[in-house]
Each structure stands twice: as structure tokens, then as C-alpha cells.
Amino acid sequence: MKKSIIAIAALAISLTASAQMASDPTGYMTYSLPSTTIALEVEAVQEVFHAGPYAKYAEKFLGIVPRMKDETTVQLSEISVVPYVEADLSRRYPLVAGTAVASNLLKLTAAGLVTMTDAAFADESIWRFPVDVQSDFSGKGISSNFTSESAVLYKKDNKESAYNRVAVQQNMVVEKSLEQKAREAAATILDLRKQRLQIVTGDTDATYSGEAMGTAVAELTRLENEYMTLFTGYSDFQTQTMKFEIIPQADRQNQMYVAFRVSDKAGLLPADEMNGRPIIMEIEVPQIAQVVTPEQLAEQAAAEKAKAKGKKAPKPKPVKEVPSIYYRIPATCTVKIKEGTELLFQTRIPVYQLGQESSVPLKTALN
């Protein structure tokens, strides 16, 4: 009973799949003309910059002008263009099945003129999105956050005849101002530089040599860099890699496509996202010369001769349709990747659907 249920279920699945799948005519083999898909493999680097808390005092205490505001930017670091040849399912043709036909068809397939199945598939796209990063200046700096200030208070001294003001000094612990903290950090940086110079020049009571000197100088440099980030800030970098695919359309007069978009906040985006600046792919298609057959040349000569004699041009002979194998000759196009007016990348790629479609008589193909 269980086997019968499984068999019925398998038959139902088979019938459903057959109903959804289009079938070709019986006794014919079919093939598709090739089509080119252009895949762009793009790598971008996102910089998340955190401005230092003492940035506005950097010029005053250290004589440098750092970046003042937090900002996020994305820069394209690498673009590679990979063309894939696929079957164009809008250009499918039947052939009578036969050994000779199949053999010659496979030769055309090897030459890249006719393809029966997809020649290559693009890999699965991997999407990576930037992670929000918060600035962290904790642990940078070793000075105290508090300072001591003196305040003069007054109290009233009750005398027999009048009240007199008597000054009383009282010390209070208050939080240091941002400028005070910046001044102390700058003083520490200058002191670290002085100590490093003394060690390198030997102008110190301590004796450093060999590895000990290198370790001491490296540690002083590390401490200086830690303090400098309080003025200059620091950056977090993330790398994002994505793949975008464009299928050139032969019926388009303007061969310009939005390949993808770049957003400083979101990174690399697909072309249909409107939140980023567009990266354009421009395809320059070369002029393809028109082939004139001997029969057409003879007809043109007969028409010119009749015109010279004042006669009507003879009617062209009807073209007899013969079984043929159709193929495409690709157009070698110049592909440019642009951001605005800036040229980012340029290469030459054969694009089948922008080339010339032609045919060869089946009898010729069999010989």
C-alpha cells in the first residue's frame, strides 16, 4: 500500500513538471544562439572616520589641521569585467536529428557560433552590508579628568555694631574643561617626542642599546600615536565585494546602462536602488559592414542597366528558403565603466547579441 502511494505521488510530480515544462517538436533537435552577459565583480572600501574630541584644539597646541567631522565614504578599489556566454532562449531553431547534423553542429558550438546549452554560469552573488561602527576613544590618555580650583567665599562676621565681610578660601574639585584636557594631552605628546629624541641621541641618564633601545623607541611611538588620535581621529575600514550582471539589449539605440550604484552609507547597491550615485556602463558597438551576395550584385547591375535604357528594373527573383543553420558573429565592443565623467575602466569584449546574425545552408554544413 505504501509503495502504491509513493508511486502515485511520483507520477503526480512527474505530470506536474511535464505540464510546466515546454516540449520541443518530436523528431527534432533544437539549439539556441549565443548571448553575452557582462558580469562586473566590484570591490569597494568603506571608511568610517571618527573625528578626535580635541580636533578643534589641534592647530592651537600642535600646529596641525585635522579632519573636524565624523564622516563615512566609499571608494571603489577594484573592478573586473567577466563576460559569460549563455543560450539566448529567444533565438531557438529546430533541426532534424541526425548523426551528421549533430556532429557539424557540435563543431560550430566549439567555434563559439552556435550554442546548445549555457556555456558558462555566473557564480552566486554574495551580498555584504557595512556594520555600524561607533567611535571609541576610551582608554586613550592617562591624565585625570578633574582639577582643583580655588574659590573665595565670604561670610558675615557679627560684630556688636555691624556685620563685616570676611574672606574665606575654599578648595573645590571641578571637572576639567575640554581645552584643559587638550592642553595636557598635547603636552604629553611633546614630552614623549622629547624622550624619544633623547634616547636616540643618547642625551639621557639611562643607557639604551640594541634591542632595548628599539623597544623603548617603539613604545614611545605607540603612546604618541595613541594620544595623537585624540586630535587627528581615526578610521575604520571595511571591504565590500559584490557582483552585478548586465545583459546588453540589441534593440536599444543607446547602449548605456546603470551597472550599479555606490552609497557612502550603504556601500555597493544594485542599479534599481536610487539611494546612491550611479556607475554607468557604456558599450561602443563597431560598425558592421553589410554583406552583398553575388545574386544581389547581379540584380543591382541589371537594375542599373535597365534604368540606363529607360526600362523598368526586373523584379528580383524570390529567395528560395532552404534548411539552414543559424549562427551569430559577435561584435567586439569597447566597454567603458564611468562614474560621472571619470573613466574607471575600459576593455574590449565580444558581445554576441550586438553582432551579426547569419545562416549557412544545411547541405553545406553536412559536407
C-alpha positions as CSV (number, residue, x, y, z in Angstrom):
1,M,0.0,0.0,0.0
2,K,2.8,2.4,1.0
3,K,4.6,1.6,-2.3
4,S,1.5,2.4,-4.3
5,I,1.1,5.8,-2.6
6,I,4.7,6.6,-3.3
7,A,4.3,5.6,-7.0
8,I,1.2,7.7,-7.3
9,A,2.9,10.7,-5.7
10,A,5.9,10.3,-8.0
11,L,3.6,10.1,-11.1
12,A,1.8,13.3,-10.0
13,I,5.0,15.2,-9.6
14,S,6.2,14.0,-13.0
15,L,3.0,15.0,-14.7
16,T,3.1,18.4,-13.0
17,A,6.7,19.0,-14.1
18,S,5.8,17.9,-17.6
19,A,2.9,20.3,-17.7
20,Q,5.1,23.3,-16.6
21,M,7.9,22.5,-19.0
22,A,7.6,23.4,-22.7
23,S,8.3,20.5,-25.0
24,D,10.0,20.6,-28.4
25,P,8.6,19.0,-31.6
26,T,9.1,15.3,-31.8
27,G,11.9,14.2,-34.1
28,Y,13.8,17.5,-34.0
29,M,16.8,18.7,-32.1
30,T,16.9,22.3,-31.1
31,Y,19.7,24.8,-30.4
32,S,20.0,28.4,-29.2
33,L,22.1,31.2,-30.5
34,P,24.7,32.5,-28.0
35,S,24.1,35.6,-25.9
36,T,26.7,37.6,-23.9
37,T,26.2,38.6,-20.3
38,I,28.6,41.0,-18.8
39,A,29.4,40.4,-15.1
40,L,31.1,43.1,-13.1
41,E,33.0,42.0,-10.0
42,V,33.3,45.1,-7.8
43,E,35.3,45.7,-4.7
44,A,34.8,48.8,-2.6
45,V,36.4,50.1,0.6
46,Q,34.3,51.9,3.1
47,E,36.0,54.3,5.5
48,V,34.2,55.3,8.7
49,F,36.1,58.3,10.2
50,H,35.8,59.3,13.8
51,A,36.9,62.9,14.5
52,G,39.1,63.3,17.6
53,P,37.4,65.0,20.6
54,Y,40.3,67.6,20.7
55,A,40.3,68.2,17.0
56,K,39.5,71.9,17.2
57,Y,42.5,72.5,19.5
58,A,45.0,70.6,17.3
59,E,46.1,73.7,15.4
60,K,46.5,75.7,18.6
61,F,48.6,73.2,20.6
62,L,50.2,71.0,17.9
63,G,50.2,73.2,14.7
64,I,48.2,70.7,12.6
65,V,44.8,70.9,10.9
66,P,43.0,67.6,11.2
67,R,39.6,66.5,9.8
68,M,36.9,68.0,12.1
69,K,33.8,66.0,11.5
70,D,32.7,62.3,11.5
71,E,32.1,61.0,8.0
72,T,31.6,57.8,6.1
73,T,32.9,57.4,2.5
74,V,33.1,54.6,0.0
75,Q,35.8,54.3,-2.7
76,L,35.9,51.8,-5.5
77,S,39.1,49.8,-5.2
78,E,38.8,47.2,-7.9
79,I,36.6,46.4,-10.9
80,S,36.9,43.4,-13.1
81,V,34.7,42.6,-16.2
82,V,33.9,38.9,-16.9
83,P,31.8,38.1,-20.0
84,Y,29.7,34.9,-19.9
85,V,28.2,33.2,-22.9
86,E,24.7,31.9,-22.4
87,A,21.9,30.5,-24.5
88,D,19.5,33.1,-26.0
89,L,16.2,31.4,-25.5
90,S,14.5,33.9,-27.8
91,R,16.6,32.6,-30.7
92,R,15.9,28.8,-30.8
93,Y,15.9,26.8,-34.0
94,P,14.9,23.2,-34.8
95,L,17.0,20.6,-36.8
96,V,16.1,17.1,-37.9
97,A,18.0,14.8,-35.6
98,G,20.9,13.0,-37.3
99,T,24.4,12.0,-36.7
100,A,26.0,14.2,-39.4
101,V,23.9,17.2,-38.3
102,A,24.8,16.8,-34.7
103,S,28.5,16.3,-35.4
104,N,28.7,19.5,-37.5
105,L,26.6,21.4,-35.0
106,L,29.0,20.5,-32.3
107,K,31.8,21.8,-34.4
108,L,30.0,25.1,-34.7
109,T,29.5,25.1,-31.0
110,A,33.2,24.6,-30.4
111,A,33.8,27.7,-32.6
112,G,31.5,29.7,-30.5
113,L,29.0,30.3,-33.3
114,V,26.1,28.1,-32.0
115,T,25.4,27.0,-28.5
116,M,23.1,24.3,-27.5
117,T,23.2,24.9,-23.7
118,D,24.6,27.6,-21.4
119,A,28.4,27.9,-22.0
120,A,29.0,29.4,-18.5
121,F,27.1,30.4,-15.5
122,A,27.9,33.2,-13.1
123,D,28.6,32.3,-9.5
124,E,26.1,33.1,-6.8
125,S,26.2,36.7,-5.7
126,I,27.3,37.4,-2.2
127,W,25.9,40.5,-0.5
128,R,27.8,42.2,2.3
129,F,26.5,45.2,4.1
130,P,28.5,47.5,6.2
131,V,28.2,47.3,10.0
132,D,27.6,50.4,12.1
133,V,30.7,51.3,14.0
134,Q,30.7,53.7,17.0
135,S,33.7,55.8,17.9
136,D,35.7,54.7,20.9
137,F,38.3,57.0,22.5
138,S,38.1,55.3,25.9
139,G,41.4,54.4,27.4
140,K,43.3,57.0,25.3
141,G,45.1,59.4,27.7
142,I,46.2,58.9,31.3
143,S,45.7,62.3,32.9
144,S,43.0,62.9,35.5
145,N,39.6,64.1,34.5
146,F,39.4,66.5,37.4
147,T,41.3,69.5,38.6
148,S,41.4,71.7,41.7
149,E,40.2,75.3,41.7
150,S,40.2,77.9,44.5
151,A,37.1,79.9,45.2
152,V,36.9,82.9,47.5
153,L,33.7,82.9,49.7
154,Y,32.6,85.5,52.1
155,K,31.0,85.1,55.5
156,K,29.4,87.7,57.7
157,D,31.2,88.5,61.0
158,N,28.6,89.6,63.5
159,K,30.1,92.4,65.5
160,E,28.4,94.3,68.1
161,S,27.8,97.3,66.0
162,A,27.7,95.9,62.3
163,Y,28.3,93.0,60.0
164,N,31.7,92.8,58.3
165,R,32.6,90.6,55.2
166,V,35.4,88.2,56.0
167,A,37.1,86.3,53.1
168,V,37.3,82.5,53.4
169,Q,39.2,80.4,50.9
170,Q,37.7,77.0,50.0
171,N,39.0,74.4,47.5
172,M,36.6,72.6,45.2
173,V,37.1,69.7,42.8
174,V,35.6,70.5,39.4
175,E,35.7,68.8,36.0
176,K,38.4,70.0,33.6
177,S,37.3,71.9,30.5
178,L,37.8,70.3,27.1
179,E,40.6,72.8,26.3
180,Q,42.4,71.9,29.5
181,K,42.3,68.3,28.6
182,A,43.6,69.0,25.1
183,R,46.4,71.1,26.5
184,E,47.5,68.3,28.8
185,A,47.3,65.7,26.0
186,A,49.4,68.0,23.7
187,A,52.0,68.5,26.5
188,T,52.2,64.7,26.9
189,I,52.8,64.2,23.1
190,L,55.5,66.8,23.1
191,D,57.1,65.2,26.2
192,L,57.0,61.7,24.5
193,R,58.7,63.2,21.4
194,K,61.4,64.8,23.6
195,Q,62.0,61.5,25.5
196,R,62.3,59.6,22.2
197,L,64.8,62.1,20.8
198,Q,66.9,61.9,24.0
199,I,67.1,58.1,23.8
200,V,68.0,58.2,20.1
201,T,70.7,60.8,20.6
202,G,71.9,59.4,23.9
203,D,71.1,62.6,25.8
204,T,69.7,60.7,28.8
205,D,71.0,59.3,32.1
206,A,69.7,55.8,31.3
207,T,71.7,53.6,28.9
208,Y,69.9,52.0,26.0
209,S,71.5,49.7,23.4
210,G,70.5,47.2,20.8
211,E,67.1,45.6,21.3
212,A,66.3,47.7,24.4
213,M,66.6,50.9,22.5
214,G,64.4,49.7,19.7
215,T,61.7,48.5,22.3
216,A,61.8,51.9,24.1
217,V,61.5,53.9,21.0
218,A,58.7,51.7,19.7
219,E,56.8,52.1,22.9
220,L,57.2,55.9,23.0
221,T,56.0,56.0,19.4
222,R,52.9,53.8,20.2
223,L,52.0,56.1,23.1
224,E,52.4,59.2,20.9
225,N,50.1,57.7,18.3
226,E,47.5,56.9,20.9
227,Y,47.5,60.5,22.1
228,M,47.5,61.8,18.5
229,T,44.2,60.1,17.7
230,L,42.6,62.4,20.3
231,F,43.4,65.3,17.9
232,T,43.5,63.6,14.5
233,G,40.8,61.0,15.0
234,Y,41.0,57.5,13.4
235,S,39.3,55.4,10.7
236,D,37.7,52.0,10.5
237,F,37.9,50.3,7.0
238,Q,35.7,47.6,5.7
239,T,35.9,45.9,2.3
240,Q,32.7,45.0,0.4
241,T,32.6,42.7,-2.7
242,M,29.7,42.3,-5.0
243,K,28.9,41.1,-8.5
244,F,26.5,42.8,-10.9
245,E,25.3,41.4,-14.2
246,I,24.2,43.3,-17.3
247,I,22.6,41.8,-20.4
248,P,23.1,44.2,-23.4
249,Q,19.9,44.6,-25.4
250,A,20.2,44.6,-29.2
251,D,17.1,46.7,-29.7
252,R,18.4,49.6,-27.7
253,Q,19.8,52.5,-29.7
254,N,21.6,54.0,-26.7
255,Q,23.9,51.3,-25.2
256,M,24.3,52.9,-21.8
257,Y,23.3,51.1,-18.7
258,V,23.4,51.8,-14.9
259,A,25.6,49.0,-13.8
260,F,25.3,49.6,-10.1
261,R,25.2,52.4,-7.5
262,V,27.5,53.5,-4.7
263,S,26.3,54.9,-1.4
264,D,28.7,56.3,1.2
265,K,26.4,54.9,3.9
266,A,25.1,51.6,2.4
267,G,28.1,50.8,0.1
268,L,27.5,49.0,-3.1
269,L,23.9,48.8,-4.3
270,P,22.1,47.3,-7.3
271,A,21.1,49.6,-10.2
272,D,17.4,49.8,-9.2
273,E,18.3,51.4,-5.8
274,M,18.0,55.1,-6.0
275,N,20.0,56.0,-2.9
276,G,23.4,56.0,-4.4
277,R,25.4,57.7,-7.2
278,P,25.2,55.7,-10.4
279,I,28.1,53.9,-12.1
280,I,27.5,53.8,-15.8
281,M,28.5,51.0,-18.3
282,E,28.8,52.4,-21.8
283,I,29.1,49.9,-24.8
284,E,30.5,51.2,-28.0
285,V,29.4,49.0,-30.9
286,P,31.5,49.0,-34.0
287,Q,30.0,49.5,-37.5
288,I,29.3,46.1,-39.2
289,A,29.7,46.0,-42.9
290,Q,26.7,44.7,-44.9
291,V,27.4,41.6,-46.9
292,V,26.2,41.7,-50.5
293,T,25.7,38.3,-52.2
294,P,26.6,37.7,-55.9
295,E,22.9,37.4,-56.6
296,Q,22.2,40.8,-55.2
297,L,25.1,42.3,-57.1
298,A,23.7,40.8,-60.3
299,E,20.2,42.3,-59.6
300,Q,21.7,45.7,-58.9
301,A,23.7,45.6,-62.2
302,A,20.5,44.5,-64.1
303,A,18.5,47.4,-62.4
304,E,21.2,50.0,-63.4
305,K,21.3,48.6,-67.0
306,A,17.5,48.8,-67.3
307,K,17.5,52.3,-65.9
308,A,20.0,53.4,-68.4
309,K,17.8,52.1,-71.3
310,G,14.7,53.7,-69.8
311,K,13.2,50.4,-68.9
312,K,11.7,49.1,-65.7
313,A,14.0,47.2,-63.5
314,P,13.4,43.5,-63.5
315,K,11.6,42.1,-60.5
316,P,14.0,40.4,-58.0
317,K,13.8,36.7,-58.0
318,P,12.2,35.3,-55.0
319,V,14.6,33.9,-52.5
320,K,14.1,30.2,-52.0
321,E,14.1,29.2,-48.4
322,V,16.4,26.3,-47.7
323,P,17.0,24.5,-44.4
324,S,19.8,26.4,-42.7
325,I,21.8,26.5,-39.6
326,Y,21.7,30.0,-38.0
327,Y,24.6,31.5,-36.1
328,R,25.9,34.7,-34.7
329,I,29.1,36.6,-35.3
330,P,29.9,38.6,-32.1
331,A,30.7,42.3,-32.3
332,T,33.9,43.2,-30.4
333,C,32.7,46.2,-28.4
334,T,34.5,48.7,-26.3
335,V,33.1,48.6,-22.7
336,K,33.7,51.6,-20.5
337,I,32.8,52.0,-16.8
338,K,32.3,55.6,-15.7
339,E,31.4,57.5,-12.6
340,G,30.1,60.8,-13.9
341,T,32.7,61.9,-16.4
342,E,35.5,60.0,-14.8
343,L,36.6,56.8,-16.7
344,L,37.2,54.0,-14.2
345,F,37.7,51.0,-16.5
346,Q,37.9,50.2,-20.2
347,T,38.2,46.9,-22.1
348,R,37.1,45.1,-25.3
349,I,34.6,42.3,-25.2
350,P,32.9,40.2,-27.9
351,V,29.1,40.6,-27.5
352,Y,27.1,38.1,-29.5
353,Q,23.6,39.8,-29.5
354,L,25.1,43.1,-30.7
355,G,26.8,41.4,-33.6
356,Q,25.5,39.9,-36.9
357,E,23.1,37.0,-37.3
358,S,23.5,34.9,-40.3
359,S,23.0,31.3,-41.6
360,V,24.6,28.6,-43.6
361,P,22.6,26.1,-45.7
362,L,22.2,22.7,-44.1
363,K,23.7,20.9,-47.1
364,T,26.8,22.9,-46.8
365,A,27.0,22.2,-43.1
366,L,26.8,18.5,-43.8
367,N,29.7,18.5,-46.2
